[in-house]
Amino acid sequence: MNKKAFTTRRLACAYYFACPGLTYGILTSRLPALKSQTGADDGQIGLLLLCLGLSSLAALLSSNALIARFGSRKVLCLSALVMVAGACLCCLAGKPLLLGVFCIVTGFGMGLADVSMNTQGIQLEKRWNASCLSSMHAAYSLGGVCGSLTGAAFAAFSLAPIVQAASVLGAYTCLAPWAGRRLLKDAGNSERKSRVRPGLRPVPLFVLLCGGMSMLAYATEGSVAEWGSLLLHESRGASEQVSALVFAMFSLAMVSCRLFGDRLRFLFGDFCLVLAGSLLAFCGLAAVLLSPAPFVCLIGYTFMGIGVSPIVPILFSRAGSHPGVSPREASAVVAILSYSGLLFFPPFLGFLAQREGLPRALLTVLAACALLAAGSFALRKGKGRGGSPR
C-alpha cells in the first residue's frame, strides 16, 4: 500500500467526518430562523434539540448490529445521505411537529455516522500503521465551523434556511460518489465471524475506560458550548457580542490543534498528550472561574480547546486497536458513552447552576478534567505512540 493510496482514502474518510459537523452547524446556526418559520416557542425548540440528541443515541445503540450486517462503508454512505436529506427537510418545515420529525431523522443519521466513520478511521490506522484520527476529528470540527459561518452569512442577507441547506449541502454531496468508492471495506474473516450474535462478548475493561474518559471530554466540550457564553454574559458582565466568541474561539482552537494532533502523537505519545491536554484544560477553566475579566476568560476557553483537542481521537484509536475487540465494537462503545456525556451533562449543569450558581456548578467540569488527567496513566501501557502520521 503506497502513500498516495493512504492519502486518497484519508481524504475520503475526512469528507464523511465533516458531514455531521456541517449538518449540525447549519441547523444550530439557523435556529432563530427555524423558530420563526415554524412558530415554535422556546420550550418546543428545547424539545426539538432533545429529539435530535435522543435519536442520535438510539442510532448509536443499534449501530453495532447494523455495521456487522452491512459493513461500515455502506452504513456511512447511507447515514450521510440521511443527514443531508433530514437537514434539508428541517429547513423546509413549516410546523413544529414536522421539524421535530425531521430532527429525529437527522439525529438518527448522525448517530450511525458517528460509529461508522470512526470505524473507518480506526481501520485506516490499522492498515497503514499511521495515526490519522486526530485529523479526521479536525474535519468534523471544521465542518461545524463552516456550517456556523455560512449560517451567519446567509442570515446576514436574510436568506431562508432552505437556501443555505440546498446550496451548502448540495455542493457538499457532489463529492459523495468519489469519496464513497474510496472508503475501506471492513476486515474480512474476523469481522464476519463477529457478526453472529453481536454484542454477546464481554467488552474489555480498557475499552470501557476509554469510553468513560471520552465521556468526560465530551462533557467538558458540552459545558463550553451550552454554558460558556452565559457565564461571560451573566457572571462577568460581557456583552452578547463578546460572549458569543466563547465557542468560536474554543472550536477554532480545537480545529487548529487537531490538524497537528497526529504529528504530536507520533512525537510525544498518547500518555503525554492526554495528561498535558487534561492539565491545560484544567488550568484554562480555572482561569475562567477565577478571573472577572472577560478577555482572560476568552483566553482560558481557548486553552481549554487546545487541551481537549487531542483526547477523543486518541481514545477512539486506542480502544479500536485493543486486542479482543473489533473496530466497530470499540467505536460503538466509545461513541455511546461519549454522546451520553454530551447529551446529559449540560442539562445536569443547568440544574446544579439553579441551586448553587453557574460558577460553582462549573467546578464539576474541573473535576472532569482532573479525572481525565488521572485516567491518562492507563495509556502508558500498550501502544504508547501512534504510527507515523505520514
ZATI-17008 format. One record per residue: residue in three letters; x, y, z of N, C-alpha, C in turn; residue number from 1. Coordinates in steps of 0.05 Angstrom, whole numbers. Layout:
res  n.u  n.v  n.w  ca.u  ca.v  ca.w  c.u  c.v  c.w  n
Ala  X  Y  Z  X  Y  Z  X  Y  Z  NUM;
...
***
This chain:
res  n.u  n.v  n.w  ca.u  ca.v  ca.w  c.u  c.v  c.w  n
Met  17  -24  0  0  0  0  18  25  0  1;
Asn  14  42  -20  32  65  -22  20  90  -8  2;
Lys  36  110  -7  29  135  7  5  149  -7  3;
Lys  5  148  -34  -17  160  -49  -44  148  -42  4;
Ala  -44  121  -40  -69  107  -34  -78  115  -5  5;
Phe  -59  117  13  -66  125  41  -78  153  41  6;
Thr  -65  171  27  -75  199  26  -103  201  14  7;
Thr  -108  186  -7  -134  186  -20  -156  176  -1  8;
Arg  -151  154  12  -171  142  30  -174  160  55  9;
Arg  -153  172  63  -154  190  86  -172  214  79  10;
Leu  -169  226  56  -186  248  47  -215  239  45  11;
Ala  -220  215  34  -247  205  32  -260  202  59  12;
Cys  -245  192  78  -255  188  105  -261  215  118  13;
Ala  -242  234  115  -246  261  126  -271  275  114  14;
Tyr  -277  269  89  -301  280  76  -326  272  92  15;
Tyr  -327  247  101  -351  238  116  -350  248  145  16;
Phe  -326  252  156  -325  263  183  -336  291  184  17;
Ala  -333  306  162  -343  333  161  -373  335  160  18;
Cys  -386  314  151  -415  315  146  -432  321  172  19;
Pro  -428  306  194  -444  312  218  -439  340  228  20;
Gly  -413  349  228  -408  376  238  -420  397  221  21;
Leu  -419  393  194  -431  413  176  -462  414  179  22;
Thr  -474  391  182  -503  389  185  -512  402  211  23;
Tyr  -498  395  233  -505  406  259  -500  436  260  24;
Gly  -478  445  247  -472  474  246  -493  490  232  25;
Ile  -504  479  210  -525  492  194  -550  494  211  26;
Leu  -558  472  223  -583  472  238  -582  491  263  27;
Thr  -560  490  278  -559  506  302  -556  535  296  28;
Ser  -541  542  274  -537  570  267  -563  583  256  29;
Arg  -582  566  246  -606  578  235  -630  572  253  30;
Leu  -625  565  278  -647  560  297  -666  584  300  31;
Pro  -656  609  302  -674  632  304  -693  633  279  32;
Ala  -682  629  255  -699  630  231  -719  606  231  33;
Leu  -710  583  239  -727  559  240  -750  563  261  34;
Lys  -742  576  283  -762  582  304  -784  600  293  35;
Ser  -776  621  279  -795  640  267  -811  627  245  36;
Gln  -798  610  229  -811  597  206  -832  577  214  37;
Thr  -828  564  237  -847  543  246  -866  554  267  38;
Gly  -860  577  279  -876  588  301  -872  573  327  39;
Ala  -850  560  330  -844  545  355  -836  564  377  40;
Asp  -843  556  402  -834  572  425  -808  560  437  41;
Asp  -798  573  458  -772  564  469  -773  535  479  42;
Gly  -795  528  492  -798  501  502  -798  481  480  43;
Gln  -811  487  458  -812  468  435  -785  466  422  44;
Ile  -770  488  421  -743  487  410  -725  469  427  45;
Gly  -727  471  453  -712  454  471  -720  425  467  46;
Leu  -745  419  463  -755  392  459  -744  381  432  47;
Leu  -743  398  412  -732  390  386  -703  383  388  48;
Leu  -687  398  402  -659  392  406  -656  366  421  49;
Leu  -674  361  441  -673  336  455  -679  313  437  50;
Cys  -698  316  419  -705  295  400  -681  289  382  51;
Leu  -667  310  374  -643  306  358  -622  289  372  52;
Gly  -618  295  398  -598  281  414  -607  252  420  53;
Leu  -632  248  427  -642  222  434  -642  203  410  54;
Ser  -650  214  387  -650  197  363  -621  189  355  55;
Ser  -602  207  360  -574  200  355  -565  178  374  56;
Leu  -573  180  399  -566  159  418  -579  133  411  57;
Ala  -604  133  401  -617  108  393  -601  96  369  58;
Ala  -592  113  351  -576  102  328  -550  90  338  59;
Leu  -537  103  357  -512  92  368  -517  64  379  60;
Leu  -539  60  393  -545  34  405  -549  12  385  61;
Ser  -559  20  361  -564  0  340  -542  -2  320  62;
Ser  -522  15  322  -502  17  301  -484  -8  299  63;
Asn  -478  -20  322  -461  -44  323  -472  -66  305  64;
Ala  -498  -72  309  -511  -93  294  -513  -86  264  65;
Leu  -519  -61  258  -522  -53  230  -495  -54  215  66;
Ile  -474  -45  228  -448  -46  215  -438  -75  212  67;
Ala  -444  -92  232  -437  -120  230  -452  -133  206  68;
Arg  -476  -124  201  -492  -136  180  -485  -126  152  69;
Phe  -481  -99  150  -478  -87  124  -450  -76  119  70;
Gly  -434  -72  139  -407  -61  136  -407  -31  140  71;
Ser  -385  -21  151  -384  8  158  -386  26  133  72;
Arg  -375  17  111  -375  34  87  -404  39  77  73;
Lys  -421  19  75  -448  23  67  -464  39  87  74;
Val  -460  33  113  -475  48  133  -466  78  133  75;
Leu  -441  83  130  -431  111  129  -443  126  105  76;
Cys  -442  114  82  -453  128  58  -483  133  62  77;
Leu  -497  114  72  -526  117  76  -532  138  97  78;
Ser  -517  138  119  -522  156  141  -517  185  132  79;
Ala  -497  189  115  -491  216  104  -515  226  88  80;
Leu  -526  209  71  -550  217  55  -573  223  73  81;
Val  -577  207  94  -599  212  113  -596  239  127  82;
Met  -571  245  135  -566  271  148  -572  294  130  83;
Val  -562  293  105  -565  315  86  -595  319  80  84;
Ala  -609  296  74  -637  298  68  -653  309  93  85;
Gly  -646  298  116  -660  307  141  -657  336  146  86;
Ala  -632  347  142  -627  375  147  -642  393  127  87;
Cys  -643  384  102  -658  400  82  -688  400  89  88;
Leu  -698  377  98  -727  376  105  -732  393  130  89;
Cys  -713  393  149  -716  411  172  -719  440  164  90;
Cys  -703  448  144  -703  475  135  -728  482  119  91;
Leu  -743  462  110  -768  466  95  -792  465  113  92;
Ala  -789  455  138  -812  450  156  -826  477  162  93;
Gly  -853  475  162  -869  499  168  -883  497  195  94;
Lys  -881  473  208  -895  469  234  -875  456  253  95;
Pro  -878  461  279  -860  449  299  -860  419  298  96;
Leu  -884  406  293  -885  377  293  -869  366  270  97;
Leu  -871  378  246  -855  369  224  -825  372  229  98;
Leu  -818  395  241  -790  400  247  -780  379  267  99;
Gly  -796  371  286  -789  350  305  -784  323  291  100;
Val  -802  316  273  -799  291  258  -773  291  242  101;
Phe  -767  313  228  -743  314  212  -718  316  229  102;
Cys  -720  327  253  -697  327  271  -690  299  280  103;
Ile  -711  283  284  -707  255  292  -692  240  269  104;
Val  -701  245  244  -688  232  221  -658  241  220  105;
Thr  -654  267  222  -626  277  221  -609  266  243  106;
Gly  -620  265  268  -605  255  290  -598  226  287  107;
Phe  -616  210  275  -610  182  271  -587  178  252  108;
Gly  -587  194  231  -564  193  212  -538  201  226  109;
Met  -539  221  243  -515  230  257  -504  208  275  110;
Gly  -521  194  289  -512  173  307  -499  150  292  111;
Leu  -512  141  269  -500  120  253  -473  129  242  112;
Ala  -471  154  233  -446  163  222  -424  164  242  113;
Asp  -431  171  267  -410  173  288  -395  147  291  114;
Val  -409  125  293  -395  99  296  -382  90  271  115;
Ser  -396  91  248  -385  81  223  -360  97  214  116;
Met  -360  123  218  -337  139  208  -313  134  226  117;
Asn  -317  130  252  -295  123  270  -284  95  265  118;
Thr  -302  77  257  -294  50  249  -276  52  225  119;
Gln  -283  68  205  -267  72  182  -239  83  189  120;
Gly  -240  104  207  -214  116  214  -196  97  229  121;
Ile  -207  80  247  -191  61  261  -179  40  242  122;
Gln  -195  31  223  -185  11  203  -163  24  186  123;
Leu  -166  49  180  -146  63  164  -119  64  179  124;
Glu  -121  70  205  -96  70  222  -84  42  223  125;
Lys  -101  22  226  -90  -6  229  -77  -15  203  126;
Arg  -90  -10  180  -80  -20  155  -53  -7  147  127;
Trp  -50  19  152  -26  33  144  -7  38  168  128;
Asn  -15  30  192  1  35  216  9  64  218  129;
Ala  -11  82  214  -6  110  214  -28  125  229  130;
Ser  -21  144  246  -41  159  260  -55  179  242  131;
Cys  -82  179  243  -97  197  226  -123  206  239  132;
Leu  -131  194  261  -157  201  273  -159  230  283  133;
Ser  -136  241  291  -138  269  300  -145  288  277  134;
Ser  -134  283  253  -141  300  230  -169  294  221  135;
Met  -179  269  225  -207  262  219  -226  279  236  136;
His  -220  280  262  -237  295  280  -234  325  275  137;
Ala  -211  333  265  -208  361  257  -228  368  234  138;
Ala  -231  349  216  -251  353  194  -279  355  205  139;
Tyr  -285  340  226  -311  342  239  -315  370  250  140;
Ser  -295  379  265  -297  406  278  -298  428  256  141;
Leu  -283  424  235  -282  444  213  -309  445  199  142;
Gly  -322  422  197  -349  422  186  -369  438  202  143;
Gly  -366  436  229  -384  452  246  -378  482  244  144;
Val  -353  489  242  -346  517  238  -357  528  212  145;
Cys  -354  512  190  -363  521  164  -394  523  164  146;
Gly  -407  504  177  -437  506  178  -446  531  193  147;
Ser  -432  538  215  -440  561  230  -434  587  215  148;
Leu  -410  588  202  -402  612  188  -420  617  164  149;
Thr  -426  596  149  -445  600  126  -473  607  136  150;
Gly  -480  597  159  -506  605  171  -507  634  177  151;
Ala  -485  645  188  -484  673  194  -485  690  168  152;
Ala  -471  680  147  -470  695  122  -498  695  109  153;
Phe  -511  672  108  -537  671  95  -558  687  111  154;
Ala  -555  686  138  -574  702  155  -569  732  151  155;
Ala  -544  740  146  -538  768  142  -552  779  117  156;
Phe  -557  762  97  -571  771  73  -600  763  74  157;
Ser  -610  755  98  -638  749  102  -648  727  83  158;
Leu  -631  707  78  -638  685  61  -649  662  78  159;
Ala  -669  648  68  -683  627  83  -664  604  88  160;
Pro  -669  589  110  -652  566  117  -650  546  94  161;
Ile  -672  541  79  -671  521  58  -652  530  36  162;
Val  -649  556  32  -630  565  11  -601  558  19  163;
Gln  -595  562  45  -569  554  55  -565  524  53  164;
Ala  -584  509  63  -582  479  64  -578  468  35  165;
Ala  -595  478  17  -593  468  -10  -567  476  -23  166;
Ser  -557  500  -18  -532  509  -31  -508  495  -19  167;
Val  -506  496  7  -482  485  20  -481  454  19  168;
Leu  -503  441  27  -504  412  27  -505  401  -1  169;
Gly  -518  416  -20  -517  407  -48  -489  407  -59  170;
Ala  -474  428  -53  -446  428  -62  -430  406  -49  171;
Tyr  -435  401  -23  -421  380  -8  -426  353  -20  172;
Thr  -451  346  -27  -457  319  -37  -446  314  -65  173;
Cys  -436  334  -79  -425  330  -105  -401  311  -104  174;
Leu  -387  311  -82  -363  294  -79  -369  266  -67  175;
Ala  -394  261  -60  -402  236  -48  -395  211  -65  176;
Pro  -400  211  -91  -393  188  -107  -363  182  -106  177;
Trp  -346  203  -108  -317  199  -107  -309  188  -80  178;
Ala  -319  200  -58  -310  192  -31  -320  164  -24  179;
Gly  -345  158  -31  -357  132  -23  -342  109  -35  180;
Arg  -332  111  -59  -318  89  -72  -291  85  -60  181;
Arg  -280  104  -46  -253  102  -35  -252  95  -5  182;
Leu  -276  90  7  -276  81  35  -267  52  36  183;
Leu  -256  44  59  -246  17  62  -269  -3  67  184;
Lys  -265  -27  56  -283  -49  63  -275  -59  91  185;
Asp  -294  -68  106  -288  -78  133  -271  -104  131  186;
Ala  -256  -109  153  -238  -132  154  -254  -157  149  187;
Gly  -241  -177  137  -255  -200  126  -264  -220  146  188;
Asn  -249  -241  150  -259  -264  165  -266  -258  194  189;
Ser  -248  -245  208  -253  -240  237  -278  -223  240  190;
Glu  -283  -204  221  -306  -187  224  -331  -202  218  191;
Arg  -330  -221  198  -354  -236  191  -362  -255  214  192;
Lys  -341  -267  227  -347  -285  250  -361  -270  272  193;
Ser  -354  -245  276  -365  -229  298  -393  -220  292  194;
Arg  -403  -225  267  -430  -217  260  -451  -236  272  195;
Val  -442  -259  280  -460  -278  292  -465  -270  321  196;
Arg  -490  -263  327  -499  -255  353  -480  -233  364  197;
Pro  -479  -210  351  -461  -189  360  -469  -178  387  198;
Gly  -450  -170  402  -455  -156  428  -455  -175  452  199;
Leu  -452  -202  447  -452  -220  469  -425  -223  483  200;
Arg  -404  -216  468  -377  -218  480  -374  -195  500  201;
Pro  -361  -201  523  -356  -180  543  -338  -159  532  202;
Val  -343  -134  538  -327  -111  529  -303  -109  547  203;
Pro  -278  -108  536  -254  -105  553  -256  -80  570  204;
Leu  -245  -83  595  -245  -61  614  -231  -36  602  205;
Phe  -210  -40  587  -195  -18  576  -212  -2  557  206;
Val  -229  -15  541  -246  -2  522  -267  15  537  207;
Leu  -278  3  559  -297  18  576  -284  42  588  208;
Leu  -259  39  597  -244  62  608  -241  84  587  209;
Cys  -234  76  562  -231  96  541  -258  110  536  210;
Gly  -280  95  537  -306  106  534  -313  126  556  211;
Gly  -306  118  581  -312  136  603  -296  161  602  212;
Met  -271  160  594  -254  184  591  -264  201  569  213;
Ser  -273  189  547  -284  204  525  -310  218  533  214;
Met  -325  205  550  -350  217  560  -343  243  576  215;
Leu  -322  242  592  -313  265  607  -304  288  588  216;
Ala  -290  280  567  -280  300  548  -304  313  534  217;
Tyr  -323  297  525  -347  308  512  -363  325  531  218;
Ala  -364  317  557  -379  333  576  -365  361  580  219;
Thr  -339  361  579  -324  386  580  -331  404  556  220;
Glu  -331  392  532  -338  407  508  -367  418  510  221;
Gly  -385  401  520  -413  410  522  -416  432  542  222;
Ser  -400  433  563  -403  454  582  -395  481  570  223;
Val  -376  481  552  -368  506  538  -389  514  518  224;
Ala  -399  495  502  -419  502  482  -445  513  494  225;
Glu  -454  500  516  -480  507  527  -479  530  548  226;
Trp  -457  532  562  -456  550  585  -434  571  585  227;
Gly  -415  568  566  -393  587  565  -402  616  561  228;
Ser  -419  620  541  -428  648  534  -445  659  557  229;
Leu  -461  642  569  -478  651  592  -461  659  616  230;
Leu  -439  645  621  -422  652  643  -410  680  638  231;
Leu  -400  685  614  -388  711  609  -409  734  610  232;
His  -432  728  599  -453  749  598  -465  755  625  233;
Glu  -471  734  640  -486  738  665  -468  742  690  234;
Ser  -445  729  690  -427  730  713  -403  748  710  235;
Arg  -395  754  685  -372  770  680  -379  797  667  236;
Gly  -404  802  662  -413  827  651  -405  833  622  237;
Ala  -399  812  607  -391  816  579  -416  821  562  238;
Ser  -412  835  539  -434  840  521  -441  814  506  239;
Glu  -464  814  493  -472  790  478  -452  783  456  240;
Gln  -442  805  443  -423  800  421  -398  786  431  241;
Val  -387  796  454  -363  783  465  -369  755  475  242;
Ser  -392  752  488  -399  725  498  -402  705  476  243;
Ala  -411  714  453  -415  696  430  -388  685  419  244;
Leu  -366  698  427  -340  689  417  -329  664  432  245;
Val  -342  657  454  -331  635  470  -329  609  454  246;
Phe  -351  600  443  -350  574  429  -334  576  403  247;
Ala  -335  600  391  -319  603  366  -289  600  371  248;
Met  -279  613  392  -251  610  399  -244  582  408  249;
Phe  -261  570  424  -257  543  433  -256  524  409  250;
Ser  -275  526  390  -276  509  367  -252  513  348  251;
Leu  -245  538  343  -223  543  326  -196  533  337  252;
Ala  -194  534  364  -170  523  377  -169  493  373  253;
Met  -192  480  376  -194  451  372  -186  443  344  254;
Val  -198  457  324  -193  451  296  -163  454  290  255;
Ser  -151  476  298  -123  482  293  -105  461  305  256;
Cys  -110  453  329  -92  434  343  -96  405  332  257;
Arg  -121  399  325  -126  372  314  -112  367  287  258;
Leu  -108  389  272  -94  386  247  -65  377  251  259;
Phe  -54  383  275  -26  375  281  -26  352  302  260;
Gly  -49  342  309  -51  322  331  -37  296  324  261;
Asp  -39  287  299  -25  262  292  5  264  294  262;
Arg  16  287  285  45  291  287  53  292  317  263;
Leu  38  306  333  44  309  361  42  281  375  264;
Arg  23  266  367  20  239  378  44  222  372  265;
Phe  55  224  348  78  209  340  103  218  356  266;
Leu  105  244  360  129  255  373  129  250  404  267;
Phe  105  253  417  105  253  446  90  229  458  268;
Gly  74  215  443  60  192  453  33  200  465  269;
Asp  16  179  468  -12  183  477  -14  193  506  270;
Phe  2  180  524  0  187  552  7  216  557  271;
Cys  29  225  545  38  253  549  17  273  538  272;
Leu  6  267  515  -13  285  503  -39  288  519  273;
Val  -49  265  528  -74  265  544  -69  278  571  274;
Leu  -47  271  584  -41  283  610  -38  314  608  275;
Ala  -21  322  589  -16  351  585  -41  365  576  276;
Gly  -57  353  559  -82  365  550  -102  368  572  277;
Ser  -104  348  589  -123  349  612  -115  372  631  278;
Leu  -89  373  637  -80  394  656  -83  422  644  279;
Leu  -78  424  617  -82  450  604  -111  459  605  280;
Ala  -129  440  600  -158  446  602  -166  454  630  281;
Phe  -154  440  650  -159  446  678  -151  475  684  282;
Cys  -126  482  676  -116  509  681  -132  530  667  283;
Gly  -140  524  642  -156  543  627  -183  549  640  284;
Leu  -196  528  649  -222  532  663  -218  545  690  285;
Ala  -196  539  704  -190  552  729  -187  582  725  286;
Ala  -174  590  704  -171  618  698  -198  631  692  287;
Val  -216  617  678  -243  627  673  -258  632  699  288;
Leu  -256  613  717  -272  614  742  -260  634  762  289;
Leu  -234  639  760  -221  657  780  -220  686  771  290;
Ser  -221  691  744  -217  718  734  -244  732  729  291;
Pro  -247  757  736  -271  772  730  -270  785  702  292;
Ala  -247  784  689  -243  798  663  -252  780  640  293;
Pro  -271  789  623  -280  773  600  -257  765  582  294;
Phe  -238  783  577  -216  777  559  -200  753  569  295;
Val  -194  752  595  -180  730  607  -196  704  604  296;
Cys  -222  706  608  -240  683  605  -239  672  576  297;
Leu  -238  689  556  -236  680  529  -210  665  524  298;
Ile  -188  676  535  -162  663  533  -163  635  547  299;
Gly  -176  634  570  -179  609  584  -194  588  568  300;
Tyr  -216  596  556  -231  578  539  -215  569  515  301;
Thr  -198  586  504  -181  579  482  -162  557  490  302;
Phe  -150  560  514  -132  539  524  -147  513  530  303;
Met  -172  515  538  -188  491  541  -191  476  515  304;
Gly  -196  491  493  -199  479  467  -173  465  458  305;
Ile  -150  478  464  -124  466  457  -120  441  473  306;
Gly  -127  441  499  -122  418  516  -140  395  510  307;
Val  -165  399  504  -184  378  499  -180  365  472  308;
Ser  -170  381  453  -170  373  424  -158  345  418  309;
Pro  -136  336  430  -125  310  422  -137  286  437  310;
Ile  -154  291  457  -161  269  475  -180  249  462  311;
Val  -202  258  451  -222  240  440  -211  223  416  312;
Pro  -196  235  397  -185  218  376  -166  197  386  313;
Ile  -150  204  406  -132  184  418  -148  161  430  314;
Leu  -169  167  445  -184  147  459  -199  128  439  315;
Phe  -209  139  417  -222  122  397  -200  104  385  316;
Ser  -177  114  379  -156  99  367  -146  77  385  317;
Arg  -142  83  410  -132  63  429  -152  41  435  318;
Ala  -178  49  437  -199  29  441  -201  11  417  319;
Gly  -200  22  392  -203  6  368  -179  -13  363  320;
Ser  -156  -6  374  -132  -23  370  -128  -43  393  321;
His  -146  -43  412  -142  -61  435  -148  -90  427  322;
Pro  -132  -109  436  -137  -137  428  -164  -148  439  323;
Gly  -176  -165  423  -201  -178  432  -226  -162  425  324;
Val  -224  -140  411  -248  -125  404  -245  -114  376  325;
Ser  -266  -115  360  -265  -105  332  -267  -74  332  326;
Pro  -258  -61  311  -261  -32  309  -290  -22  312  327;
Arg  -309  -37  300  -337  -28  302  -348  -30  330  328;
Glu  -340  -52  344  -349  -55  372  -337  -33  390  329;
Ala  -312  -29  387  -299  -8  403  -310  19  397  330;
Ser  -314  26  371  -326  51  363  -353  55  375  331;
Ala  -369  34  375  -397  36  385  -397  41  415  332;
Val  -380  27  430  -379  31  459  -370  59  466  333;
Val  -348  68  454  -337  94  460  -356  116  451  334;
Ala  -369  113  428  -388  133  418  -412  135  436  335;
Ile  -423  113  445  -447  113  462  -441  128  488  336;
Leu  -418  121  501  -411  134  526  -404  163  522  337;
Ser  -391  170  499  -384  198  493  -409  214  490  338;
Tyr  -427  205  474  -451  220  469  -469  223  493  339;
Ser  -467  204  511  -482  206  537  -472  230  552  340;
Gly  -446  234  553  -435  257  567  -443  284  554  341;
Leu  -444  284  527  -451  308  513  -481  314  516  342;
Leu  -497  293  518  -526  297  519  -536  304  547  343;
Phe  -525  290  567  -537  292  594  -522  311  613  344;
Phe  -496  316  608  -481  332  627  -489  362  627  345;
Pro  -492  374  603  -500  403  603  -527  408  617  346;
Pro  -548  391  614  -572  395  630  -568  392  660  347;
Phe  -550  373  667  -543  369  695  -531  395  707  348;
Leu  -513  408  690  -501  433  699  -523  454  703  349;
Gly  -544  454  687  -565  473  690  -580  470  716  350;
Phe  -586  445  723  -600  440  749  -582  448  773  351;
Leu  -556  442  770  -537  448  791  -533  479  793  352;
Ala  -533  492  770  -529  521  770  -553  535  783  353;
Gln  -577  524  780  -601  536  792  -599  535  822  354;
Arg  -586  515  833  -584  512  862  -559  527  873  355;
Glu  -537  525  859  -511  534  870  -499  558  855  356;
Gly  -510  565  832  -499  586  816  -481  573  795  357;
Leu  -478  586  771  -463  574  749  -434  571  755  358;
Pro  -420  591  766  -391  587  772  -386  563  789  359;
Arg  -402  559  810  -398  535  827  -404  509  812  360;
Ala  -425  510  796  -432  486  781  -410  477  762  361;
Leu  -395  497  751  -373  490  733  -349  478  747  362;
Leu  -349  477  773  -328  463  788  -329  433  781  363;
Thr  -353  423  774  -354  395  766  -339  390  740  364;
Val  -337  410  723  -321  407  698  -291  406  705  365;
Leu  -283  422  725  -255  420  735  -250  391  745  366;
Ala  -269  379  759  -266  352  768  -263  332  745  367;
Ala  -278  337  724  -277  320  700  -249  322  687  368;
Cys  -237  346  686  -210  349  675  -190  334  692  369;
Ala  -194  336  719  -175  322  737  -177  292  734  370;
Leu  -202  281  730  -205  253  725  -193  244  699  371;
Leu  -194  261  678  -181  255  653  -151  253  657  372;
Ala  -140  271  672  -111  270  678  -103  244  692  373;
Ala  -120  236  711  -114  211  726  -117  187  707  374;
Gly  -138  187  690  -142  165  672  -120  162  651  375;
Ser  -106  184  645  -85  183  625  -63  163  631  376;
Phe  -60  157  657  -39  138  665  -44  110  655  377;
Ala  -70  104  648  -76  78  637  -66  75  608  378;
Leu  -59  97  596  -49  97  568  -19  93  566  379;
Arg  -6  90  589  23  86  589  31  59  578  380;
Lys  13  39  582  19  12  573  8  9  545  381;
Gly  17  -12  532  8  -18  505  20  1  485  382;
Lys  3  9  465  13  26  443  16  55  453  383;
Gly  41  61  461  46  87  473  47  110  453  384;
Arg  51  103  427  52  124  407  37  116  383  385;
Gly  26  135  369  14  130  343  36  123  323  386;
Gly  28  110  301  47  105  279  53  131  265  387;
Ser  70  129  246  79  153  230  55  167  218  388;
Pro  52  193  222  29  207  211  31  212  181  389;
Arg  54  207  170  58  209  141  49  236  130  390;
***
